[in-house]
Amino acid sequence: MSAIESEHLLHIEEIRQLKAWYCIGVDSKDWQLYRSVFADDARLGGGLPGGAYSGPVGPEQWVAGVAEAVGTTKTLHTLHASVVEITGPDLARGLWQYTQRGWGRTGGYYLERYVRRDGGWKITSMQIVPVFANDGADASECAPGSFEQVATLWPTLIEAWRAGR
């Protein structure tokens, strides 16, 4: 393995830990920690309950909106498969699968971009693409027949990913 490949793996792990702190910050209601994962010039959007902030907004408005939406509700954000790619000396992008429980059940994807400044990685853009959402009205995580609806999102996700190359 080359030195560049080794360095990329270290950066990818740093970004994965950054995303874990994102989840820990929101689930623990530590809004200072949650805010710290975003670059000051970040643009964020999509996925807030009630369709708020379909995007993009800055990190201060985003964090305040999430804090208001979550309130004191217990939440659990779980990250699943991820693809993280270093795209430049201090730039990267990621695609993450997630599920969330708290204000209903949701699941989908985060499409993100990152920048490394002052030796640390920060999220510079984030688009949440929900694949399913349940407001708690029924016990199922996905409505019957929803796979067909979800499948229509794949070309959009794939194109968004390819557009960054």
Secondary structure, DSSP 8 states (H G I E B T S, - for coil): --HHHHHHHHHHHHHHHHHHHHHHHHHHT-HHHHHHTEEEEEEEES--GGG---S-B-HHHHHHHHHHHHTT---EEEEEEEEEEEEETTEEEEEEEEEEESSSEEEEEEEEEEEEETTEEEEEEEEEEEEEEE-SSSS-SS-TTHHHHHHTHHHHHHHHHHHT-
